[in-house]
Amino acid sequence: MTPLLFADITIFVLSLLVGFEIISKVPATLHTPLMSGSNAVHGVVVVGVMVLAAVVNSPLGYVLLLVAAAFAAMNVVGGYVVTDRMLEMFRARPARIEPKADER
């Protein structure tokens, strides 16, 4: 194991531990906004797909690239859908107009 690989694995493990600690401290009422935000941030995966598209040159690579692009797009769109549904819960409902007694 090279020192560079060992450093990369160490950083990965530490980021897992820190991420778990941060997420475990989030109250249940904030899980939906946190998840929708993190799904939207996963748009970075779309950038990774574009970078890989420049170097793929085999049929299997193209199939895997298509699958990766589809999953990345679903993840980003899902994040925005969840965010929209969450924000809709806080919108004011239109006021009902009660009919007057003589109009009934």
LOVO-9761 format. One record per residue: residue number from 1; chain; x, y, z of N, C-alpha, C, O in turn; residue in three letters. Coordinates in pm, whole numbers. Example, Ala and Ser with C-alpha at 12.3 -4.5 7.8 and 13.67 -1.06 7.14 Angstrom:
+-----+--------+--------+--------+--------+--------+--------+--------+--------+--------+--------+--------+--------+--------+---------+
| num | cadena |   n_xx |   n_yy |   n_zz |  ca_xx |  ca_yy |  ca_zz |   c_xx |   c_yy |   c_zz |   o_xx |   o_yy |   o_zz | residuo |
+-----+--------+--------+--------+--------+--------+--------+--------+--------+--------+--------+--------+--------+--------+---------+
|   1 |      A |   1319 |   -569 |    780 |   1230 |   -450 |    780 |   1320 |   -330 |    780 |   1424 |   -332 |    846 |     ala |
|   2 |      A |   1285 |   -225 |    708 |   1367 |   -106 |    714 |   1290 |      3 |    787 |   1341 |    114 |    804 |     ser |
+-----+--------+--------+--------+--------+--------+--------+--------+--------+--------+--------+--------+--------+--------+---------+
end
This chain:
+-----+--------+--------+--------+--------+--------+--------+--------+--------+--------+--------+--------+--------+--------+---------+
| num | cadena |   n_xx |   n_yy |   n_zz |  ca_xx |  ca_yy |  ca_zz |   c_xx |   c_yy |   c_zz |   o_xx |   o_yy |   o_zz | residuo |
+-----+--------+--------+--------+--------+--------+--------+--------+--------+--------+--------+--------+--------+--------+---------+
|   1 |      A |     86 |   -118 |      0 |      0 |      0 |      0 |     90 |    123 |      0 |    178 |    139 |     85 |     met |
|   2 |      A |     65 |    210 |    -96 |    146 |    331 |   -107 |    100 |    433 |     -4 |    -15 |    430 |     41 |     thr |
|   3 |      A |    189 |    522 |     34 |    150 |    626 |    131 |     34 |    713 |     81 |    -48 |    758 |    161 |     pro |
|   4 |      A |     27 |    739 |    -49 |    -80 |    820 |   -102 |   -215 |    748 |    -90 |   -315 |    810 |    -54 |     leu |
|   5 |      A |   -217 |    619 |   -120 |   -341 |    541 |   -106 |   -383 |    534 |     40 |   -501 |    545 |     71 |     leu |
|   6 |      A |   -287 |    516 |    129 |   -317 |    512 |    272 |   -376 |    645 |    319 |   -469 |    647 |    400 |     phe |
|   7 |      A |   -322 |    756 |    270 |   -375 |    888 |    307 |   -517 |    905 |    253 |   -603 |    959 |    323 |     ala |
|   8 |      A |   -541 |    861 |    130 |   -676 |    872 |     74 |   -777 |    788 |    152 |   -888 |    834 |    178 |     asp |
|   9 |      A |   -739 |    667 |    191 |   -829 |    581 |    269 |   -855 |    642 |    406 |   -967 |    635 |    456 |     ile |
|  10 |      A |   -752 |    701 |    467 |   -767 |    765 |    597 |   -866 |    881 |    589 |   -953 |    895 |    675 |     thr |
|  11 |      A |   -852 |    964 |    487 |   -943 |   1077 |    471 |  -1085 |   1028 |    448 |  -1180 |   1085 |    501 |     ile |
|  12 |      A |  -1101 |    921 |    367 |  -1234 |    866 |    341 |  -1299 |    816 |    469 |  -1416 |    843 |    494 |     phe |
|  13 |      A |  -1224 |    742 |    550 |  -1279 |    688 |    675 |  -1313 |    801 |    772 |  -1418 |    798 |    837 |     val |
|  14 |      A |  -1227 |    900 |    782 |  -1256 |   1013 |    871 |  -1380 |   1090 |    824 |  -1459 |   1135 |    907 |     leu |
|  15 |      A |  -1395 |   1106 |    693 |  -1514 |   1177 |    644 |  -1641 |   1096 |    672 |  -1746 |   1155 |    698 |     ser |
|  16 |      A |  -1633 |    964 |    665 |  -1748 |    881 |    702 |  -1786 |    901 |    848 |  -1904 |    916 |    880 |     leu |
|  17 |      A |  -1687 |    901 |    935 |  -1714 |    918 |   1078 |  -1772 |   1056 |   1109 |  -1868 |   1068 |   1185 |     leu |
|  18 |      A |  -1714 |   1160 |   1050 |  -1764 |   1295 |   1073 |  -1905 |   1310 |   1017 |  -1992 |   1369 |   1081 |     val |
|  19 |      A |  -1929 |   1256 |    896 |  -2062 |   1263 |    837 |  -2166 |   1192 |    921 |  -2276 |   1244 |    940 |     gly |
|  20 |      A |  -2132 |   1075 |    974 |  -2225 |   1002 |   1059 |  -2256 |   1080 |   1185 |  -2371 |   1084 |   1228 |     phe |
|  21 |      A |  -2156 |   1141 |   1246 |  -2178 |   1219 |   1367 |  -2268 |   1340 |   1340 |  -2357 |   1371 |   1420 |     glu |
|  22 |      A |  -2246 |   1406 |   1228 |  -2327 |   1525 |   1196 |  -2471 |   1485 |   1168 |  -2563 |   1548 |   1219 |     ile |
|  23 |      A |  -2491 |   1380 |   1088 |  -2626 |   1338 |   1052 |  -2702 |   1286 |   1174 |  -2822 |   1308 |   1185 |     ile |
|  24 |      A |  -2633 |   1217 |   1264 |  -2703 |   1160 |   1381 |  -2751 |   1268 |   1477 |  -2838 |   1242 |   1560 |     ser |
|  25 |      A |  -2697 |   1388 |   1467 |  -2737 |   1497 |   1555 |  -2853 |   1581 |   1497 |  -2902 |   1671 |   1564 |     lys |
|  26 |      A |  -2895 |   1552 |   1375 |  -3001 |   1629 |   1310 |  -3136 |   1585 |   1365 |  -3164 |   1465 |   1369 |     val |
|  27 |      A |  -3221 |   1680 |   1409 |  -3354 |   1641 |   1458 |  -3440 |   1582 |   1345 |  -3417 |   1611 |   1228 |     pro |
|  28 |      A |  -3536 |   1502 |   1382 |  -3620 |   1432 |   1284 |  -3696 |   1529 |   1193 |  -3724 |   1497 |   1078 |     ala |
|  29 |      A |  -3729 |   1647 |   1245 |  -3805 |   1743 |   1163 |  -3721 |   1803 |   1051 |  -3775 |   1860 |    956 |     thr |
|  30 |      A |  -3591 |   1790 |   1060 |  -3504 |   1848 |    957 |  -3449 |   1745 |    860 |  -3369 |   1781 |    773 |     leu |
|  31 |      A |  -3488 |   1619 |    872 |  -3433 |   1518 |    782 |  -3475 |   1539 |    638 |  -3393 |   1519 |    548 |     his |
|  32 |      A |  -3599 |   1579 |    612 |  -3643 |   1601 |    474 |  -3566 |   1714 |    407 |  -3519 |   1695 |    295 |     thr |
|  33 |      A |  -3550 |   1831 |    470 |  -3470 |   1935 |    405 |  -3325 |   1893 |    386 |  -3263 |   1927 |    285 |     pro |
|  34 |      A |  -3272 |   1820 |    480 |  -3133 |   1776 |    468 |  -3116 |   1680 |    352 |  -3020 |   1690 |    275 |     leu |
|  35 |      A |  -3209 |   1587 |    338 |  -3201 |   1489 |    230 |  -3223 |   1556 |     95 |  -3154 |   1523 |     -2 |     met |
|  36 |      A |  -3317 |   1648 |     85 |  -3341 |   1713 |    -43 |  -3222 |   1798 |    -84 |  -3185 |   1803 |   -202 |     ser |
|  37 |      A |  -3162 |   1863 |     12 |  -3042 |   1942 |    -19 |  -2926 |   1856 |    -61 |  -2853 |   1891 |   -153 |     gly |
|  38 |      A |  -2907 |   1744 |      7 |  -2794 |   1658 |    -30 |  -2817 |   1592 |   -164 |  -2721 |   1568 |   -237 |     ser |
|  39 |      A |  -2941 |   1561 |   -198 |  -2967 |   1504 |   -330 |  -2940 |   1607 |   -439 |  -2889 |   1571 |   -545 |     asn |
|  40 |      A |  -2973 |   1731 |   -415 |  -2946 |   1834 |   -514 |  -2796 |   1856 |   -529 |  -2748 |   1883 |   -640 |     ala |
|  41 |      A |  -2723 |   1845 |   -421 |  -2578 |   1861 |   -427 |  -2514 |   1748 |   -506 |  -2404 |   1762 |   -559 |     val |
|  42 |      A |  -2584 |   1634 |   -513 |  -2529 |   1521 |   -588 |  -2525 |   1548 |   -738 |  -2490 |   1459 |   -815 |     his |
|  43 |      A |  -2559 |   1665 |   -779 |  -2542 |   1703 |   -918 |  -2397 |   1697 |   -960 |  -2367 |   1698 |  -1080 |     gly |
|  44 |      A |  -2306 |   1689 |   -864 |  -2164 |   1672 |   -894 |  -2143 |   1541 |   -969 |  -2049 |   1529 |  -1048 |     val |
|  45 |      A |  -2228 |   1443 |   -944 |  -2219 |   1316 |  -1015 |  -2242 |   1337 |  -1164 |  -2182 |   1269 |  -1246 |     val |
|  46 |      A |  -2328 |   1431 |  -1199 |  -2352 |   1462 |  -1340 |  -2223 |   1517 |  -1402 |  -2192 |   1485 |  -1517 |     val |
|  47 |      A |  -2150 |   1596 |  -1329 |  -2022 |   1647 |  -1378 |  -1925 |   1530 |  -1398 |  -1850 |   1528 |  -1496 |     val |
|  48 |      A |  -1926 |   1435 |  -1306 |  -1840 |   1317 |  -1321 |  -1876 |   1237 |  -1445 |  -1788 |   1185 |  -1513 |     gly |
|  49 |      A |  -2004 |   1227 |  -1474 |  -2048 |   1156 |  -1596 |  -1997 |   1229 |  -1719 |  -1954 |   1165 |  -1816 |     val |
|  50 |      A |  -2000 |   1361 |  -1717 |  -1951 |   1437 |  -1833 |  -1801 |   1418 |  -1851 |  -1752 |   1409 |  -1964 |     met |
|  51 |      A |  -1728 |   1413 |  -1742 |  -1583 |   1391 |  -1750 |  -1555 |   1251 |  -1806 |  -1468 |   1234 |  -1891 |     val |
|  52 |      A |  -1629 |   1152 |  -1757 |  -1611 |   1016 |  -1808 |  -1651 |   1003 |  -1955 |  -1594 |    921 |  -2027 |     leu |
|  53 |      A |  -1747 |   1081 |  -1999 |  -1790 |   1075 |  -2139 |  -1677 |   1111 |  -2234 |  -1677 |   1068 |  -2350 |     ala |
|  54 |      A |  -1582 |   1189 |  -2187 |  -1470 |   1229 |  -2272 |  -1369 |   1116 |  -2294 |  -1293 |   1119 |  -2391 |     ala |
|  55 |      A |  -1367 |   1017 |  -2204 |  -1264 |    913 |  -2214 |  -1318 |    775 |  -2248 |  -1240 |    682 |  -2268 |     val |
|  56 |      A |  -1450 |    758 |  -2253 |  -1510 |    628 |  -2283 |  -1495 |    598 |  -2432 |  -1519 |    685 |  -2516 |     val |
|  57 |      A |  -1455 |    473 |  -2464 |  -1439 |    440 |  -2605 |  -1478 |    295 |  -2637 |  -1439 |    242 |  -2741 |     asn |
|  58 |      A |  -1554 |    230 |  -2549 |  -1597 |     93 |  -2576 |  -1748 |     84 |  -2558 |  -1807 |    167 |  -2487 |     ser |
|  59 |      A |  -1811 |    -14 |  -2620 |  -1956 |    -28 |  -2604 |  -1999 |    -50 |  -2459 |  -2099 |      7 |  -2415 |     pro |
|  60 |      A |  -1925 |   -130 |  -2385 |  -1957 |   -150 |  -2244 |  -1944 |    -20 |  -2167 |  -2026 |      8 |  -2078 |     leu |
|  61 |      A |  -1844 |     60 |  -2199 |  -1826 |    190 |  -2134 |  -1942 |    283 |  -2160 |  -1986 |    356 |  -2071 |     gly |
|  62 |      A |  -1993 |    280 |  -2285 |  -2108 |    364 |  -2318 |  -2234 |    320 |  -2242 |  -2312 |    404 |  -2198 |     tyr |
|  63 |      A |  -2252 |    190 |  -2227 |  -2369 |    140 |  -2153 |  -2359 |    182 |  -2007 |  -2456 |    230 |  -1949 |     val |
|  64 |      A |  -2241 |    163 |  -1947 |  -2222 |    203 |  -1806 |  -2236 |    354 |  -1790 |  -2288 |    402 |  -1689 |     leu |
|  65 |      A |  -2190 |    429 |  -1889 |  -2204 |    575 |  -1885 |  -2351 |    615 |  -1891 |  -2392 |    708 |  -1821 |     leu |
|  66 |      A |  -2430 |    547 |  -1973 |  -2572 |    575 |  -1981 |  -2642 |    546 |  -1849 |  -2726 |    624 |  -1804 |     leu |
|  67 |      A |  -2607 |    433 |  -1787 |  -2667 |    397 |  -1658 |  -2628 |    501 |  -1552 |  -2712 |    545 |  -1474 |     val |
|  68 |      A |  -2500 |    541 |  -1550 |  -2455 |    641 |  -1453 |  -2526 |    775 |  -1474 |  -2564 |    841 |  -1378 |     ala |
|  69 |      A |  -2543 |    814 |  -1600 |  -2611 |    940 |  -1629 |  -2757 |    934 |  -1586 |  -2811 |   1031 |  -1533 |     ala |
|  70 |      A |  -2822 |    819 |  -1610 |  -2963 |    806 |  -1571 |  -2978 |    814 |  -1419 |  -3067 |    883 |  -1369 |     ala |
|  71 |      A |  -2893 |    743 |  -1345 |  -2902 |    747 |  -1199 |  -2870 |    887 |  -1146 |  -2934 |    933 |  -1052 |     phe |
|  72 |      A |  -2771 |    953 |  -1204 |  -2736 |   1088 |  -1158 |  -2852 |   1184 |  -1183 |  -2884 |   1267 |  -1097 |     ala |
|  73 |      A |  -2914 |   1174 |  -1299 |  -3027 |   1262 |  -1330 |  -3144 |   1235 |  -1237 |  -3208 |   1328 |  -1189 |     ala |
|  74 |      A |  -3174 |   1107 |  -1211 |  -3283 |   1074 |  -1119 |  -3256 |   1127 |   -979 |  -3347 |   1174 |   -911 |     met |
|  75 |      A |  -3131 |   1121 |   -937 |  -3096 |   1168 |   -804 |  -3116 |   1318 |   -793 |  -3171 |   1366 |   -693 |     asn |
|  76 |      A |  -3072 |   1393 |   -893 |  -3086 |   1539 |   -889 |  -3233 |   1579 |   -897 |  -3279 |   1662 |   -819 |     val |
|  77 |      A |  -3307 |   1521 |   -990 |  -3449 |   1553 |  -1004 |  -3525 |   1515 |   -878 |  -3612 |   1590 |   -833 |     val |
|  78 |      A |  -3494 |   1400 |   -822 |  -3559 |   1357 |   -698 |  -3536 |   1454 |   -584 |  -3626 |   1479 |   -504 |     gly |
|  79 |      A |  -3416 |   1509 |   -576 |  -3387 |   1608 |   -473 |  -3475 |   1732 |   -487 |  -3525 |   1785 |   -388 |     gly |
|  80 |      A |  -3492 |   1777 |   -610 |  -3577 |   1895 |   -631 |  -3725 |   1864 |   -609 |  -3799 |   1949 |   -560 |     tyr |
|  81 |      A |  -3769 |   1744 |   -644 |  -3909 |   1707 |   -621 |  -3938 |   1702 |   -472 |  -4041 |   1752 |   -427 |     val |
|  82 |      A |  -3848 |   1643 |   -395 |  -3867 |   1636 |   -250 |  -3867 |   1777 |   -190 |  -3947 |   1807 |   -102 |     val |
|  83 |      A |  -3778 |   1862 |   -239 |  -3774 |   1999 |   -189 |  -3905 |   2072 |   -220 |  -3958 |   2143 |   -135 |     thr |
|  84 |      A |  -3956 |   2054 |   -341 |  -4082 |   2119 |   -378 |  -4198 |   2070 |   -292 |  -4280 |   2149 |   -247 |     asp |
|  85 |      A |  -4204 |   1939 |   -269 |  -4312 |   1885 |   -184 |  -4300 |   1936 |    -41 |  -4400 |   1963 |     24 |     arg |
|  86 |      A |  -4177 |   1948 |      7 |  -4157 |   1996 |    143 |  -4199 |   2142 |    155 |  -4264 |   2180 |    252 |     met |
|  87 |      A |  -4162 |   2224 |     56 |  -4197 |   2365 |     62 |  -4347 |   2386 |     44 |  -4401 |   2484 |     95 |     leu |
|  88 |      A |  -4413 |   2297 |    -27 |  -4558 |   2309 |    -45 |  -4632 |   2293 |     89 |  -4742 |   2347 |    105 |     glu |
|  89 |      A |  -4575 |   2222 |    183 |  -4639 |   2206 |    313 |  -4646 |   2339 |    387 |  -4732 |   2356 |    474 |     met |
|  90 |      A |  -4559 |   2434 |    354 |  -4554 |   2560 |    426 |  -4627 |   2673 |    355 |  -4635 |   2784 |    407 |     phe |
|  91 |      A |  -4682 |   2646 |    237 |  -4757 |   2749 |    165 |  -4894 |   2767 |    229 |  -4955 |   2672 |    279 |     arg |
|  92 |      A |  -4941 |   2890 |    225 |  -5073 |   2919 |    282 |  -5181 |   2864 |    189 |  -5174 |   2880 |     67 |     ala |
|  93 |      A |  -5280 |   2803 |    247 |  -5392 |   2752 |    169 |  -5486 |   2867 |    137 |  -5499 |   2961 |    216 |     arg |
|  94 |      A |  -5551 |   2861 |     20 |  -5646 |   2969 |    -12 |  -5763 |   2969 |     85 |  -5811 |   2864 |    127 |     pro |
|  95 |      A |  -5806 |   3088 |    119 |  -5917 |   3101 |    216 |  -6047 |   3058 |    151 |  -6075 |   3093 |     37 |     ala |
|  96 |      A |  -6126 |   2983 |    226 |  -6258 |   2942 |    178 |  -6356 |   3056 |    200 |  -6357 |   3120 |    305 |     arg |
|  97 |      A |  -6437 |   3080 |    102 |  -6539 |   3185 |    113 |  -6667 |   3117 |    158 |  -6724 |   3034 |     87 |     ile |
|  98 |      A |  -6711 |   3153 |    276 |  -6833 |   3096 |    332 |  -6954 |   3166 |    269 |  -6956 |   3288 |    261 |     glu |
|  99 |      A |  -7054 |   3091 |    225 |  -7175 |   3156 |    171 |  -7252 |   3226 |    283 |  -7254 |   3178 |    397 |     pro |
| 100 |      A |  -7314 |   3336 |    250 |  -7392 |   3411 |    348 |  -7521 |   3334 |    378 |  -7562 |   3247 |    301 |     lys |
| 101 |      A |  -7583 |   3367 |    489 |  -7703 |   3294 |    533 |  -7818 |   3309 |    433 |  -7895 |   3215 |    414 |     ala |
| 102 |      A |  -7830 |   3425 |    370 |  -7941 |   3444 |    278 |  -7916 |   3381 |    140 |  -8009 |   3369 |     61 |     asp |
| 103 |      A |  -7792 |   3340 |    111 |  -7759 |   3277 |    -16 |  -7770 |   3125 |     -9 |  -7758 |   3059 |   -112 |     glu |
| 104 |      A |  -7793 |   3070 |    104 |  -7797 |   2924 |    119 |  -7920 |   2869 |     68 |  -7940 |   2747 |     73 |     arg |
+-----+--------+--------+--------+--------+--------+--------+--------+--------+--------+--------+--------+--------+--------+---------+
end
